[in-house]
Amino acid sequence: MRTQVAIIGAGPAGLMLGRILERAGVDAVILERRSAEYVLGRIRAGVLEQGSIELLDAVGVGERMHREGLVHDGVELSFDGDTHRLDFTSLINRHVMVYGQTEVTHDLMNARAASGATTIYEASDVRLLDFDGDGARVEYRKDGQTHVLECDFIAGCDGYHGVSRVSVPASALQTFERVYPFGWLGVLIDQPPVADELIYAHHERGFALCSMRSPARSRYYVQVAQSERVEDWSDDRFWDELRSRLNPATAEALKTGASIEKSIAPLRSFVAEPLRFGRLFLAGDAAHIVPPTGAKGLNLAMSDVKALGTALVEYYGEKSAAGIDNYSQTVLRRIWKAERFSWWMTSLLHVFPETGAFGRRIQRAEFDYLTGSHVAQQSLAENYTGLLD
C-alpha cells in the first residue's frame, strides 16, 4: 500500500490531522494499535480553547459540539475557602467550551468513516523505517500478516508511550522533564455538577478540582501522593476528602453518588526537541506532556496538527517546503508557553511537601496578587482560553 502521509495514532490529534489533509486532497492512512472501541473508551480532558473550537468548525465537525458543549465564560479559584471568579468575557472577551475529548474523537471518527478514508485499527508491531532518506515506510502486522505502508512522510500522533518518538535515535533527541511528586485521583459520576463553571481549589490538604462532562455528569479530582492506590479509596473516602478541600458552601451543595470511573493520573511536564527528523514529525503527546491543571493537553495537540497539516498541504499544493522546515521551531514556541502556564497553575494550586510553610505563604501571596490585579487576571484568562497564533 502507498499513501502520501502515514499517521500513527487514531486519537484526536491523528484524526484531526487526517481530516485537515483529507479536505485538502492529500492522501493519508491512519494506523492505530488499539481497536476503535478502546480509543472511544478513553476518559480524557474536556476543556476546549477558542482556537480548538474554531478548528473543529473549520474542518466541518463542530455541529454537535455547539449543540451539546457547555460554553464557560470563566472559572472560580479558591484558596483555603476564599473564592474569586475570573470572568473571561469581561477580561478579554473570550471563552472556553466544555466538550469531552471522547466526544471530539467520536465526531472526527464518524466524519472519517463517512468519507471512506482509510483507518487501520489493531495494527500491531508497528515499525517506522527509512524516514531519514528520500522516502519512508511503515511496517505493521494485522490479522497475522505483515504489511508495508510506503509514504512520503510519517506523522507520529501516537502519544507519550507510542512507537513514534522511541523510533528516533537517542542522539538526535533532547528531552526536558519534570515529574511532580503527586497525582490526581479522579472520579466520574452521573450527578449534576456542583457549579456551572470549573472550580480550582487550593487547600492545606491538597488541590481539588470540580469539573463536568455534561449538565448531568460530573468529574471531580483531589491531589494524592504518588504512593496512593485507587483500590484504597472508597467512594465515601473520596467524597469526605473532596468536601474538606472546598469552600463550605460548595461542599454543602455537592451532590455525590457511586463512581462510574475512578483512576489516578500522574502529573509530569515533558517536551521533546526537535519535532522533525527527516520525514518523521512528532505531534501531540508524542511530543509533549503538560500537567492537566491548565487544560492544555488536547488543545496543544490540536495546535500542533493544525500547523503540521497546513505545512503538508503547502508542500503538496504549492511545492514549498517552508512550512515543514519550520514546523518544529514554530510549534515549540507555543508548546513552551503552554508548559509555562501549566507549570504556573500547578505551582499555585497544589501542595508541595518539600516547600513547607514558606512555600504556602508564597502561594497565598500569589493568589492575593492575582485576585487583586486586573492585569494579572487578564494574563491568566489569555493563557487559559488559548494564546492567539
C-alpha positions as CSV (number, residue, x, y, z in Angstrom):
1,M,0.0,0.0,0.0
2,R,1.1,3.6,-0.7
3,T,0.0,6.9,0.7
4,Q,1.3,10.4,0.9
5,V,1.2,10.7,4.7
6,A,1.2,7.8,7.2
7,I,-0.4,9.0,10.5
8,I,0.4,6.9,13.6
9,G,-2.3,7.0,16.2
10,A,-6.1,7.5,15.8
11,G,-6.6,9.7,18.8
12,P,-7.9,13.3,18.4
13,A,-4.5,14.5,17.1
14,G,-4.2,11.9,14.4
15,L,-7.8,12.1,13.4
16,M,-7.7,15.9,13.2
17,L,-4.6,15.8,11.0
18,G,-6.2,13.2,8.8
19,R,-9.3,15.4,8.5
20,I,-7.2,18.5,7.6
21,L,-5.3,16.6,4.9
22,E,-8.4,14.9,3.5
23,R,-10.2,18.2,3.0
24,A,-7.2,19.5,1.1
25,G,-6.9,16.4,-1.2
26,V,-3.8,15.0,0.5
27,D,-4.0,11.2,0.9
28,A,-3.4,9.9,4.4
29,V,-3.7,6.5,6.1
30,I,-4.1,6.3,9.9
31,L,-2.7,3.3,11.8
32,E,-3.9,2.6,15.3
33,R,-2.7,-0.2,17.5
34,R,-5.9,-0.4,19.5
35,S,-9.5,-1.0,18.5
36,A,-11.9,1.8,17.7
37,E,-13.9,0.8,20.8
38,Y,-10.9,1.1,23.0
39,V,-10.0,4.6,21.6
40,L,-13.5,5.8,22.2
41,G,-13.4,4.4,25.8
42,R,-10.6,6.7,26.9
43,I,-11.6,9.2,29.6
44,R,-9.7,12.4,29.0
45,A,-9.9,16.2,29.3
46,G,-12.8,18.2,28.2
47,V,-12.0,22.0,28.0
48,L,-11.5,23.4,24.5
49,E,-9.8,26.7,23.9
50,Q,-11.3,29.0,21.3
51,G,-8.7,28.0,18.8
52,S,-9.7,24.4,19.1
53,I,-13.4,25.3,18.8
54,E,-12.6,27.2,15.6
55,L,-10.5,24.4,14.2
56,L,-13.3,21.8,14.7
57,D,-15.7,24.2,12.9
58,A,-13.2,24.8,10.1
59,V,-13.0,21.1,9.3
60,G,-16.8,20.6,9.4
61,V,-17.2,18.6,12.6
62,G,-18.4,21.3,15.1
63,E,-22.1,20.9,14.8
64,R,-22.6,18.5,17.8
65,M,-20.0,20.4,19.9
66,H,-22.1,23.6,19.6
67,R,-25.3,21.7,20.3
68,E,-24.1,19.7,23.3
69,G,-21.0,21.5,24.6
70,L,-21.1,23.9,27.5
71,V,-19.8,27.4,27.0
72,H,-17.9,28.7,30.0
73,D,-17.2,32.4,30.4
74,G,-14.9,32.0,33.4
75,V,-13.6,29.8,36.3
76,E,-13.6,30.0,40.0
77,L,-10.4,29.9,42.1
78,S,-10.3,29.1,45.8
79,F,-7.6,29.3,48.4
80,D,-8.4,27.9,51.8
81,G,-12.0,28.6,51.2
82,D,-11.6,32.2,49.9
83,T,-13.1,32.3,46.4
84,H,-12.7,34.5,43.4
85,R,-14.3,34.2,40.0
86,L,-12.4,35.2,36.8
87,D,-14.8,36.4,34.1
88,F,-13.0,35.7,30.8
89,T,-15.7,37.6,28.8
90,S,-15.3,40.9,30.7
91,L,-11.5,40.5,31.0
92,I,-10.6,39.6,27.3
93,N,-13.9,38.9,25.6
94,R,-13.2,35.2,25.1
95,H,-14.5,31.9,26.4
96,V,-13.9,28.1,26.5
97,M,-16.1,25.1,25.8
98,V,-16.5,22.0,28.0
99,Y,-16.8,19.2,25.5
100,G,-15.1,15.9,26.3
101,Q,-12.1,14.6,24.3
102,T,-14.0,11.4,23.8
103,E,-16.7,13.4,22.0
104,V,-14.2,15.2,19.9
105,T,-12.7,11.8,18.9
106,H,-16.2,10.4,18.2
107,D,-17.0,13.3,15.9
108,L,-13.7,13.1,13.9
109,M,-14.0,9.3,13.7
110,N,-17.5,9.5,12.3
111,A,-16.5,12.1,9.8
112,R,-13.6,9.9,8.6
113,A,-15.8,6.8,8.3
114,A,-18.4,8.8,6.3
115,S,-15.7,10.0,3.9
116,G,-14.3,6.5,3.3
117,A,-10.8,7.5,4.3
118,T,-8.6,4.6,5.5
119,T,-8.0,3.9,9.1
120,I,-6.4,0.6,10.1
121,Y,-7.2,-0.4,13.7
122,E,-5.5,-3.1,15.7
123,A,-2.2,-2.7,13.8
124,S,0.4,-4.3,15.9
125,D,4.2,-4.4,15.9
126,V,4.4,-1.0,14.1
127,R,7.9,-0.1,12.9
128,L,8.9,3.3,11.4
129,L,11.6,2.8,8.8
130,D,13.8,4.9,6.4
131,F,12.4,8.2,7.5
132,D,15.9,9.7,7.3
133,G,16.0,9.1,3.5
134,D,14.2,10.1,0.3
135,G,11.0,8.1,1.3
136,A,9.6,6.4,4.3
137,R,7.7,3.2,5.1
138,V,5.8,1.7,8.0
139,E,5.7,-2.0,8.7
140,Y,2.9,-3.4,10.8
141,R,1.0,-6.7,11.5
142,K,-2.7,-7.1,11.0
143,D,-4.7,-10.4,11.1
144,G,-1.5,-12.4,11.4
145,Q,0.1,-10.8,8.3
146,T,2.9,-8.3,7.9
147,H,2.1,-5.3,5.8
148,V,4.1,-2.4,4.4
149,L,2.8,1.1,4.0
150,E,5.0,3.3,1.8
151,C,4.7,7.0,2.2
152,D,6.3,10.4,1.8
153,F,6.0,11.5,5.4
154,I,5.1,10.0,8.8
155,A,3.2,11.9,11.4
156,G,3.7,10.5,14.9
157,C,0.5,11.2,16.8
158,D,0.5,8.1,19.0
159,G,1.0,9.6,22.4
160,Y,3.7,9.6,25.1
161,H,4.0,5.7,25.2
162,G,3.8,5.3,21.4
163,V,6.3,4.0,18.9
164,S,7.0,7.2,17.1
165,R,9.3,9.1,19.5
166,V,11.2,6.0,20.5
167,S,11.9,5.3,16.8
168,V,14.1,8.4,16.8
169,P,17.8,7.7,17.6
170,A,18.5,8.9,21.1
171,S,21.4,11.0,19.9
172,A,19.1,13.1,17.8
173,L,16.6,13.9,20.5
174,Q,16.7,16.1,23.6
175,T,14.1,15.8,26.3
176,F,13.1,18.0,29.2
177,E,11.0,16.6,32.0
178,R,9.7,17.3,35.5
179,V,7.8,14.6,37.3
180,Y,5.6,16.0,40.1
181,P,5.5,14.3,43.5
182,F,1.7,13.7,43.3
183,G,-1.1,12.7,41.1
184,W,-4.8,13.3,40.6
185,L,-7.4,10.9,41.9
186,G,-10.4,11.4,39.6
187,V,-14.0,10.2,40.0
188,L,-16.7,10.3,37.3
189,I,-20.4,10.3,38.5
190,D,-23.8,10.7,37.0
191,Q,-24.8,13.7,39.0
192,P,-25.2,17.4,38.1
193,P,-22.0,19.4,38.7
194,V,-21.8,21.4,41.8
195,A,-21.3,24.6,39.9
196,D,-21.9,26.0,36.4
197,E,-18.1,26.5,35.8
198,L,-14.9,24.8,36.9
199,I,-13.7,25.3,40.4
200,Y,-9.9,25.1,41.1
201,A,-9.2,24.9,44.9
202,H,-6.0,25.1,46.9
203,H,-6.2,23.7,50.4
204,E,-3.6,22.7,53.0
205,R,-4.6,19.1,52.4
206,G,-4.0,19.4,48.7
207,F,-5.5,20.6,45.4
208,A,-9.1,19.8,44.3
209,L,-11.0,20.4,41.0
210,C,-14.7,20.4,40.4
211,S,-15.4,19.8,36.7
212,M,-18.0,18.3,34.5
213,R,-18.7,16.4,31.2
214,S,-22.3,17.4,30.8
215,P,-25.2,19.0,32.8
216,A,-25.8,15.5,34.2
217,R,-22.3,14.1,34.5
218,S,-19.6,15.4,36.8
219,R,-15.8,14.9,37.1
220,Y,-14.0,15.6,40.4
221,Y,-10.3,15.3,41.4
222,V,-8.2,15.5,44.5
223,Q,-4.4,15.7,44.8
224,V,-2.9,12.5,46.2
225,A,0.6,11.2,46.9
226,Q,2.3,9.1,44.3
227,S,2.1,6.1,46.6
228,E,-1.7,6.1,46.7
229,R,-3.7,3.3,45.1
230,V,-7.1,3.5,43.6
231,E,-8.3,0.4,45.5
232,D,-7.6,2.2,48.8
233,W,-10.1,4.9,48.0
234,S,-13.8,4.1,48.6
235,D,-16.3,6.5,47.3
236,D,-17.1,7.7,50.8
237,R,-13.5,8.4,51.5
238,F,-13.2,10.4,48.3
239,W,-16.3,12.5,49.0
240,D,-15.2,13.2,52.5
241,E,-11.7,14.3,51.2
242,L,-13.1,16.5,48.4
243,R,-15.6,18.3,50.8
244,S,-12.8,19.1,53.2
245,R,-10.9,21.0,50.5
246,L,-13.8,23.0,49.2
247,N,-15.4,26.2,50.3
248,P,-18.1,25.3,52.9
249,A,-21.0,26.5,50.7
250,T,-19.7,24.5,47.7
251,A,-19.1,21.4,49.9
252,E,-22.7,21.6,51.2
253,A,-24.1,21.9,47.7
254,L,-22.1,18.9,46.3
255,K,-24.2,16.0,45.1
256,T,-22.4,12.7,45.4
257,G,-23.0,9.3,44.0
258,A,-21.5,6.0,43.1
259,S,-18.4,6.4,40.9
260,I,-18.7,5.1,37.3
261,E,-14.9,5.5,36.8
262,K,-12.1,6.1,39.2
263,S,-8.4,6.4,38.4
264,I,-5.2,8.1,39.4
265,A,-3.3,10.1,36.9
266,P,0.4,11.0,37.5
267,L,1.5,14.6,36.7
268,R,4.5,15.5,34.6
269,S,5.8,18.2,32.3
270,F,7.7,16.9,29.3
271,V,9.0,18.3,26.0
272,A,11.0,16.6,23.2
273,E,13.1,18.6,20.8
274,P,13.2,18.9,17.9
275,L,10.0,17.6,16.4
276,R,11.1,16.8,12.9
277,F,13.5,14.0,12.0
278,G,13.8,13.8,8.2
279,R,10.4,12.7,7.1
280,L,9.1,12.0,10.6
281,F,7.2,14.6,12.6
282,L,6.0,14.4,16.2
283,A,2.8,16.0,17.4
284,G,0.5,15.9,20.4
285,D,1.5,13.8,23.4
286,A,4.3,12.1,21.4
287,A,6.0,15.5,21.5
288,H,5.0,16.9,24.9
289,I,3.0,16.4,28.1
290,V,1.6,19.0,30.4
291,P,0.0,18.6,33.8
292,P,-3.7,18.9,33.4
293,T,-4.1,21.9,35.6
294,G,-4.1,24.4,32.8
295,A,-6.3,22.4,30.4
296,K,-3.7,22.5,27.7
297,G,-3.0,18.9,26.6
298,L,-5.7,18.4,24.0
299,N,-5.5,22.0,22.9
300,L,-1.8,21.8,22.3
301,A,-2.3,18.7,20.2
302,M,-4.9,20.5,18.1
303,S,-2.5,23.4,17.6
304,D,0.3,21.0,16.6
305,V,-1.6,19.2,13.9
306,K,-3.1,22.4,12.6
307,A,0.4,23.7,12.0
308,L,1.6,20.4,10.6
309,G,-1.5,19.9,8.4
310,T,-1.1,23.4,7.0
311,A,2.6,22.8,6.3
312,L,1.9,19.5,4.5
313,V,-0.9,21.0,2.4
314,E,1.5,23.8,1.4
315,Y,4.1,21.2,0.5
316,Y,1.8,19.3,-1.8
317,G,-0.2,22.3,-3.1
318,E,2.5,25.0,-3.5
319,K,5.6,22.8,-3.8
320,S,7.0,24.7,-0.8
321,A,9.0,23.1,2.0
322,A,9.0,26.3,4.1
323,G,6.2,25.1,6.4
324,I,7.6,21.6,7.1
325,D,11.1,23.0,7.5
326,N,9.9,25.5,10.2
327,Y,7.3,23.1,11.8
328,S,9.5,22.2,14.8
329,Q,10.6,25.7,15.8
330,T,7.1,27.2,15.2
331,V,5.2,24.8,17.4
332,L,7.8,24.6,20.1
333,R,7.4,28.3,20.8
334,R,3.7,27.7,21.6
335,I,4.5,24.5,23.4
336,W,6.9,26.1,25.9
337,K,4.4,28.9,26.6
338,A,1.7,26.3,27.4
339,E,4.2,24.4,29.5
340,R,5.0,27.6,31.5
341,F,1.3,28.3,32.1
342,S,0.5,24.7,33.1
343,W,3.6,24.7,35.5
344,W,2.5,28.0,37.0
345,M,-1.1,26.8,37.6
346,T,0.2,23.6,39.1
347,S,2.6,25.5,41.3
348,L,-0.1,27.9,42.6
349,L,-2.8,25.3,43.3
350,H,-1.0,22.2,44.6
351,V,0.6,21.4,47.9
352,F,4.4,20.7,47.6
353,P,5.5,19.0,50.8
354,E,9.2,20.0,50.2
355,T,8.4,23.8,50.2
356,G,6.9,23.8,53.7
357,A,5.2,26.8,55.4
358,F,7.3,29.3,53.4
359,G,6.0,27.7,50.1
360,R,2.4,28.0,51.2
361,R,2.9,31.7,52.2
362,I,4.3,32.4,48.7
363,Q,1.3,30.6,47.1
364,R,-1.1,32.7,49.2
365,A,0.7,35.9,48.2
366,E,0.4,34.8,44.6
367,F,-3.3,34.2,45.0
368,D,-3.8,37.6,46.6
369,Y,-1.8,39.3,43.9
370,L,-3.8,37.6,41.2
371,T,-7.2,38.3,42.7
372,G,-6.3,41.9,43.3
373,S,-4.8,42.7,39.9
374,H,-6.9,43.2,36.8
375,V,-3.8,42.8,34.6
376,A,-2.8,39.5,36.3
377,Q,-6.3,38.2,35.8
378,Q,-6.2,39.2,32.1
379,S,-2.9,37.3,31.7
380,L,-4.5,34.1,33.2
381,A,-7.6,34.5,31.1
382,E,-5.5,35.0,27.9
383,N,-3.4,31.8,28.7
384,Y,-6.4,29.7,29.8
385,T,-8.6,30.5,26.8
386,G,-5.6,30.0,24.5
387,L,-2.8,32.2,23.2
388,L,-3.5,33.5,19.7
389,D,-1.2,32.4,16.9
